Amino acid sequence: MPRTIDTAELIPLIARLCQKACFELGEDVVSALEAALAKEESPYGRDTLKLLIENARYAKAEQIACCHDTGTCVVYLRIGQEVCWSGAPLADAVNEGVRVGYREGYLRKSIVRDPLDRVNTGDNTPCVLHCEIVPGDRVGVTVMPKGGGSENMGCFTTLVPAVGAEGVKDYVLHSLEAAGGKTCPPVIVGVGIGGTMDQCVWLAKKALLRPVGQSHPEPYYAQMERELLERINDLGIGPLGMGGRVTALAVHIETWPCHITALPVAVNLQCHAARHASAEL
């Protein structure tokens, strides 16, 4: 039997997730920062990592934003195919949840109504909403506040298929070199390979939602992740661009079949404040 959900149920849930994501870095992220501190040899890099860890712990304890840039709010819904919606339009309810969460959590409003007239909407809406249909009668909800510094350094290209894996790795490395310290490292590197242009970029962003350091299930891509992580950390950019051994905490690759003429590659970077929170409805 189909399950009917009133879209109004999403409002308090999304409001709570907006605040949780901004206030509480996941323990996987904090643990990765602590592991980075154990590896880092640069005095500046070590001091920086200590401050980032202290900041994350303090923000969680005090329930305040761990970074002043509370970002574009990306909302990802995994909707069971047996779910039917009632009430207000789905997108309206999602945006109301973001609006309430940002207002009541005293989170910075960073969204402008038009990319050229630059007038702030005043409530951090509209969000960026992604929906996927999955089996079942539940709805998975993930909120991902995406800061401007890391998002601004994302990139996409379509390579010639003949360049193969080495061409992909070179592109990712050049992207990180160009980004330098602008992304507030240590970063998580999301890499999308395949699909179409729009899907490839979404794969790269989705890759950032994986627990930090969780390897790709296929050994071939898991090995590529490890190799890229080592080569990125050899760049010497270091925490917050201060120099050091730890520029990235993890590389996460997601792939999709693609056209015979194309090898799409996207890189989406996540700063050390790798924020997201999830729940199920």
VOPAGU-2260 file (C-alpha; in pm, 1 decimal, decimal comma):
REM VOPAGU-2260
SITE   aa  ch    i         X         Y         Z
SITE  MET   A    0       0,0       0,0       0,0
SITE  PRO   A    1     128,5     351,1     -77,0
SITE  ARG   A    2     227,6     560,7     222,6
SITE  THR   A    3     102,8     919,7     228,3
SITE  ILE   A    4     317,8    1187,2     390,5
SITE  ASP   A    5     214,2    1548,7     439,3
SITE  THR   A    6     496,3    1769,5     314,0
SITE  ALA   A    7     455,3    1979,0     631,2
SITE  GLU   A    8     632,5    1696,4     818,0
SITE  LEU   A    9     951,3    1790,6     636,1
SITE  ILE   A   10     962,4    2145,0     774,7
SITE  PRO   A   11    1072,8    2080,7    1135,6
SITE  LEU   A   12    1293,3    1791,0    1025,4
SITE  ILE   A   13    1486,0    1996,9     771,5
SITE  ALA   A   14    1506,5    2292,6    1011,8
SITE  ARG   A   15    1666,2    2065,3    1272,3
SITE  LEU   A   16    1907,9    1910,7    1020,8
SITE  CYS   A   17    2022,0    2254,8     899,9
SITE  GLN   A   18    2125,1    2342,9    1253,2
SITE  LYS   A   19    2272,7    2004,6    1337,0
SITE  ALA   A   20    2486,1    2008,0    1022,9
SITE  CYS   A   21    2621,6    2355,7    1096,2
SITE  PHE   A   22    2674,5    2298,6    1469,5
SITE  GLU   A   23    2811,5    1944,1    1478,7
SITE  LEU   A   24    3086,7    1809,6    1256,3
SITE  GLY   A   25    3053,1    1433,0    1223,2
SITE  GLU   A   26    3280,8    1221,1    1437,7
SITE  ASP   A   27    3425,1    1075,8    1116,2
SITE  VAL   A   28    3544,0    1426,3    1023,1
SITE  VAL   A   29    3683,5    1504,5    1367,9
SITE  SER   A   30    3858,5    1166,4    1381,2
SITE  ALA   A   31    4011,0    1234,0    1038,7
SITE  LEU   A   32    4139,5    1571,4    1161,1
SITE  GLU   A   33    4290,2    1403,7    1467,4
SITE  ALA   A   34    4456,9    1143,2    1245,4
SITE  ALA   A   35    4589,7    1425,5    1028,5
SITE  LEU   A   36    4739,7    1591,4    1336,5
SITE  ALA   A   37    4927,3    1270,5    1414,8
SITE  LYS   A   38    5081,4    1277,8    1063,2
SITE  GLU   A   39    5146,9    1647,5    1022,5
SITE  GLU   A   40    5509,3    1756,4    1068,0
SITE  SER   A   41    5483,5    2128,9     994,7
SITE  PRO   A   42    5457,6    2337,1    1314,8
SITE  TYR   A   43    5216,0    2578,1    1146,3
SITE  GLY   A   44    5017,5    2287,3    1010,2
SITE  ARG   A   45    4997,0    2121,3    1352,5
SITE  ASP   A   46    4886,8    2442,7    1523,0
SITE  THR   A   47    4621,6    2491,7    1256,0
SITE  LEU   A   48    4483,9    2139,6    1294,0
SITE  LYS   A   49    4469,5    2176,9    1672,6
SITE  LEU   A   50    4261,9    2493,4    1628,7
SITE  LEU   A   51    4027,1    2323,7    1381,5
SITE  ILE   A   52    3969,1    2032,5    1620,2
SITE  GLU   A   53    3916,2    2265,3    1916,7
SITE  ASN   A   54    3675,4    2475,7    1709,8
SITE  ALA   A   55    3469,5    2171,3    1610,0
SITE  ARG   A   56    3441,9    2051,5    1970,6
SITE  TYR   A   57    3348,5    2398,5    2097,5
SITE  ALA   A   58    3083,8    2454,8    1828,3
SITE  LYS   A   59    2916,5    2124,0    1913,0
SITE  ALA   A   60    2922,5    2188,6    2287,7
SITE  GLU   A   61    2783,9    2541,1    2252,3
SITE  GLN   A   62    2549,8    2460,0    1961,1
SITE  ILE   A   63    2681,3    2737,4    1739,7
SITE  ALA   A   64    2798,2    2735,3    1379,5
SITE  CYS   A   65    3142,8    2580,6    1337,7
SITE  CYS   A   66    3206,3    2817,1    1043,6
SITE  HIS   A   67    3062,1    3162,7     974,0
SITE  ASP   A   68    2995,2    3061,5     611,7
SITE  THR   A   69    2687,3    2844,3     655,0
SITE  GLY   A   70    2672,0    2808,4     281,3
SITE  THR   A   71    2427,9    2721,5      12,0
SITE  CYS   A   72    2187,7    2467,9     160,6
SITE  VAL   A   73    2188,5    2153,1     -51,9
SITE  VAL   A   74    1898,2    1919,9      31,6
SITE  TYR   A   75    1904,4    1562,2     -96,2
SITE  LEU   A   76    1586,4    1353,6     -75,1
SITE  ARG   A   77    1582,8     978,0    -141,2
SITE  ILE   A   78    1209,8     918,4    -188,7
SITE  GLY   A   79    1065,6     568,2    -170,4
SITE  GLN   A   80     860,9     481,0    -477,9
SITE  GLU   A   81     566,2     387,7    -255,6
SITE  VAL   A   82     547,1     736,3    -102,0
SITE  CYS   A   83     265,9     975,0    -197,8
SITE  TRP   A   84     281,1    1340,7     -95,3
SITE  SER   A   85      -4,6    1555,4      31,4
SITE  GLY   A   86     -19,9    1920,1     136,6
SITE  ALA   A   87     191,0    2206,2       3,2
SITE  PRO   A   88     424,8    2155,5    -293,7
SITE  LEU   A   89     731,9    1955,2    -195,1
SITE  ALA   A   90     984,9    2224,8    -286,9
SITE  ASP   A   91     790,7    2486,6     -89,4
SITE  ALA   A   92     797,0    2270,8     223,6
SITE  VAL   A   93    1168,8    2198,5     185,2
SITE  ASN   A   94    1248,1    2567,5     148,4
SITE  GLU   A   95    1033,2    2652,4     448,7
SITE  GLY   A   96    1235,2    2404,8     651,6
SITE  VAL   A   97    1557,6    2573,6     540,1
SITE  ARG   A   98    1409,5    2916,2     613,8
SITE  VAL   A   99    1309,2    2817,8     968,0
SITE  GLY   A  100    1636,6    2637,5    1037,7
SITE  TYR   A  101    1854,3    2926,5     932,2
SITE  ARG   A  102    1643,0    3186,2    1112,3
SITE  GLU   A  103    1611,3    3001,1    1441,6
SITE  GLY   A  104    1971,7    2878,4    1433,9
SITE  TYR   A  105    2109,0    3230,0    1368,2
SITE  LEU   A  106    2289,7    3095,2    1062,8
SITE  ARG   A  107    2430,8    3334,8     805,0
SITE  LYS   A  108    2211,8    3401,3     503,4
SITE  SER   A  109    2427,0    3384,3     192,5
SITE  ILE   A  110    2187,6    3342,3    -101,3
SITE  VAL   A  111    2117,9    3619,8    -353,1
SITE  ARG   A  112    1795,2    3616,9    -554,7
SITE  ASP   A  113    1971,8    3666,7    -887,9
SITE  PRO   A  114    2334,1    3595,5    -980,7
SITE  LEU   A  115    2376,0    3944,7   -1127,9
SITE  ASP   A  116    2164,2    4184,1    -923,4
SITE  ARG   A  117    2309,5    4033,2    -601,1
SITE  VAL   A  118    2016,2    4114,8    -371,2
SITE  ASN   A  119    2018,7    3885,3     -66,6
SITE  THR   A  120    1698,5    3683,4     -18,8
SITE  GLY   A  121    1735,6    3726,0     357,4
SITE  ASP   A  122    1653,2    3366,6     453,5
SITE  ASN   A  123    1907,6    3148,8     268,8
SITE  THR   A  124    1645,4    3018,7      27,1
SITE  PRO   A  125    1597,0    2882,7    -225,2
SITE  CYS   A  126    1798,3    2574,4    -144,8
SITE  VAL   A  127    1942,9    2341,8    -407,3
SITE  LEU   A  128    1714,3    2038,1    -407,2
SITE  HIS   A  129    1804,4    1695,1    -543,0
SITE  CYS   A  130    1548,2    1412,0    -543,4
SITE  GLU   A  131    1603,5    1045,9    -624,6
SITE  ILE   A  132    1344,4     767,5    -636,2
SITE  VAL   A  133    1444,2     455,9    -443,8
SITE  PRO   A  134    1262,1     135,7    -339,2
SITE  GLY   A  135    1038,6     136,5     -31,9
SITE  ASP   A  136     807,1     372,6     152,4
SITE  ARG   A  137    1056,7     584,7     347,9
SITE  VAL   A  138    1219,0     919,2     272,9
SITE  GLY   A  139    1586,7     976,4     344,1
SITE  VAL   A  140    1669,5    1341,6     405,3
SITE  THR   A  141    2021,1    1486,5     393,8
SITE  VAL   A  142    2107,3    1852,1     443,9
SITE  MET   A  143    2448,1    1967,3     323,9
SITE  PRO   A  144    2548,1    2331,3     385,0
SITE  LYS   A  145    2812,1    2399,4     118,1
SITE  GLY   A  146    3049,8    2686,8     186,6
SITE  GLY   A  147    3151,4    2926,1     -87,9
SITE  GLY   A  148    3529,7    2887,3     -63,8
SITE  SER   A  149    3538,4    2516,7    -139,5
SITE  GLU   A  150    3244,3    2526,8    -382,9
SITE  ASN   A  151    3403,9    2805,5    -586,9
SITE  MET   A  152    3703,3    2586,9    -667,8
SITE  GLY   A  153    3505,3    2295,8    -811,7
SITE  CYS   A  154    3556,0    2221,2   -1180,1
SITE  PHE   A  155    3441,9    2004,8   -1470,2
SITE  THR   A  156    3584,0    1891,3   -1801,0
SITE  THR   A  157    3523,6    1629,0   -2067,3
SITE  LEU   A  158    3847,6    1450,8   -2146,8
SITE  VAL   A  159    3931,7    1252,8   -2456,8
SITE  PRO   A  160    3870,1     887,1   -2361,6
SITE  ALA   A  161    4217,3     792,3   -2485,1
SITE  VAL   A  162    4381,0     969,9   -2188,1
SITE  GLY   A  163    4235,9     703,8   -1957,3
SITE  ALA   A  164    4296,3     685,8   -1583,9
SITE  GLU   A  165    4620,2     883,2   -1596,5
SITE  GLY   A  166    4442,9    1172,7   -1764,8
SITE  VAL   A  167    4176,4    1168,5   -1494,2
SITE  LYS   A  168    4435,5    1169,6   -1216,7
SITE  ASP   A  169    4630,7    1452,1   -1378,0
SITE  TYR   A  170    4314,0    1661,1   -1404,5
SITE  VAL   A  171    4229,6    1607,4   -1037,0
SITE  LEU   A  172    4583,4    1699,1    -929,5
SITE  HIS   A  173    4589,3    2014,3   -1145,0
SITE  SER   A  174    4255,7    2112,6    -988,9
SITE  LEU   A  175    4395,6    2082,9    -637,7
SITE  GLU   A  176    4710,9    2273,0    -731,5
SITE  ALA   A  177    4500,0    2556,1    -872,5
SITE  ALA   A  178    4278,3    2561,4    -562,4
SITE  GLY   A  179    4572,3    2588,6    -321,9
SITE  GLY   A  180    4465,2    2717,7      17,3
SITE  LYS   A  181    4147,9    2885,7    -111,0
SITE  THR   A  182    3937,1    2583,1     -13,6
SITE  CYS   A  183    4027,7    2591,9     360,3
SITE  PRO   A  184    4210,2    2257,3     361,4
SITE  PRO   A  185    4244,7    1985,7     467,5
SITE  VAL   A  186    3976,1    1905,0     213,0
SITE  ILE   A  187    3771,5    1607,5     110,3
SITE  VAL   A  188    3796,5    1560,2    -265,7
SITE  GLY   A  189    3484,6    1440,9    -444,1
SITE  VAL   A  190    3548,6    1308,7    -794,8
SITE  GLY   A  191    3276,3    1222,7   -1044,4
SITE  ILE   A  192    3370,2    1018,6   -1350,7
SITE  GLY   A  193    3124,8     943,1   -1629,8
SITE  GLY   A  194    2760,6    1015,9   -1698,0
SITE  THR   A  195    2660,9    1341,0   -1865,3
SITE  MET   A  196    2786,0    1685,8   -1770,8
SITE  ASP   A  197    2513,4    1751,9   -1513,4
SITE  GLN   A  198    2522,2    1403,4   -1366,1
SITE  CYS   A  199    2900,8    1396,7   -1341,2
SITE  VAL   A  200    2905,4    1710,6   -1126,8
SITE  TRP   A  201    2634,5    1568,4    -900,4
SITE  LEU   A  202    2837,3    1246,2    -862,6
SITE  ALA   A  203    3131,8    1453,5    -738,8
SITE  LYS   A  204    2915,0    1631,3    -482,8
SITE  LYS   A  205    2743,6    1308,9    -370,4
SITE  ALA   A  206    3086,6    1156,3    -313,9
SITE  LEU   A  207    3141,3    1411,0     -35,9
SITE  LEU   A  208    2856,0    1256,1     164,0
SITE  ARG   A  209    3039,5     928,0     208,1
SITE  PRO   A  210    3194,1     877,6     555,7
SITE  VAL   A  211    3542,7    1026,7     547,4
SITE  GLY   A  212    3792,5     775,7     415,0
SITE  GLN   A  213    3539,2     505,9     328,2
SITE  SER   A  214    3687,5     342,1      18,6
SITE  HIS   A  215    3509,7     284,0    -310,2
SITE  PRO   A  216    3364,9     -70,2    -312,5
SITE  GLU   A  217    3553,2    -161,2    -631,4
SITE  PRO   A  218    3925,1    -229,0    -566,5
SITE  TYR   A  219    4031,2     -50,8    -886,7
SITE  TYR   A  220    3876,3     279,3    -780,4
SITE  ALA   A  221    3973,3     229,6    -415,8
SITE  GLN   A  222    4336,8     209,7    -529,1
SITE  MET   A  223    4291,4     524,3    -741,2
SITE  GLU   A  224    4154,2     705,7    -435,1
SITE  ARG   A  225    4459,1     606,6    -229,4
SITE  GLU   A  226    4702,3     709,1    -502,3
SITE  LEU   A  227    4535,1    1045,5    -553,9
SITE  LEU   A  228    4529,7    1114,7    -180,2
SITE  GLU   A  229    4902,2    1048,5    -153,9
SITE  ARG   A  230    4984,0    1265,8    -455,1
SITE  ILE   A  231    4759,2    1550,6    -335,2
SITE  ASN   A  232    4924,0    1548,6       7,0
SITE  ASP   A  233    5263,7    1558,2    -162,3
SITE  LEU   A  234    5170,4    1899,8    -302,3
SITE  GLY   A  235    5263,1    2054,8      33,2
SITE  ILE   A  236    4969,4    2297,0      49,7
SITE  GLY   A  237    4888,2    2190,6     405,4
SITE  PRO   A  238    4618,3    2289,0     655,5
SITE  LEU   A  239    4456,2    2622,5     558,8
SITE  GLY   A  240    4730,8    2659,2     297,4
SITE  MET   A  241    4997,5    2706,5     566,2
SITE  GLY   A  242    5217,7    2430,7     424,8
SITE  GLY   A  243    5249,4    2074,7     543,7
SITE  ARG   A  244    5187,7    1708,9     472,4
SITE  VAL   A  245    4808,5    1709,3     502,7
SITE  THR   A  246    4620,0    1888,4     225,8
SITE  ALA   A  247    4337,5    1634,3     192,6
SITE  LEU   A  248    4169,3    1401,1     439,3
SITE  ALA   A  249    4022,0    1172,5     174,2
SITE  VAL   A  250    3947,4    1126,3    -194,2
SITE  HIS   A  251    3606,9     980,1    -280,4
SITE  ILE   A  252    3530,4     871,0    -636,7
SITE  GLU   A  253    3185,9     799,7    -781,9
SITE  THR   A  254    3133,6     672,6   -1138,3
SITE  TRP   A  255    2856,6     624,3   -1392,5
SITE  PRO   A  256    2842,6     474,3   -1744,3
SITE  CYS   A  257    2898,4     728,7   -2019,1
SITE  HIS   A  258    2891,8     784,9   -2395,4
SITE  ILE   A  259    3160,2     622,7   -2612,5
SITE  THR   A  260    3294,9     963,8   -2719,3
SITE  ALA   A  261    3331,5    1111,2   -2371,5
SITE  LEU   A  262    3523,0    1088,5   -2044,3
SITE  PRO   A  263    3353,7    1345,3   -1817,2
SITE  VAL   A  264    3535,9    1433,1   -1495,0
SITE  ALA   A  265    3418,3    1664,5   -1216,3
SITE  VAL   A  266    3592,4    1769,8    -896,2
SITE  ASN   A  267    3393,3    1906,2    -603,2
SITE  LEU   A  268    3588,5    2002,8    -293,4
SITE  GLN   A  269    3472,3    2012,1      66,9
SITE  CYS   A  270    3660,1    2221,1     321,2
SITE  HIS   A  271    3762,4    2092,1     664,1
SITE  ALA   A  272    3411,0    2185,9     784,9
SITE  ALA   A  273    3256,3    1889,2     604,7
SITE  ARG   A  274    2899,1    1948,9     714,8
SITE  HIS   A  275    2598,9    1730,3     653,5
SITE  ALA   A  276    2323,5    1572,5     859,9
SITE  SER   A  277    2070,6    1303,5     772,4
SITE  ALA   A  278    1747,1    1154,7     900,0
SITE  GLU   A  279    1465,7     933,4     775,6
SITE  LEU   A  280    1096,6    1013,8     754,5
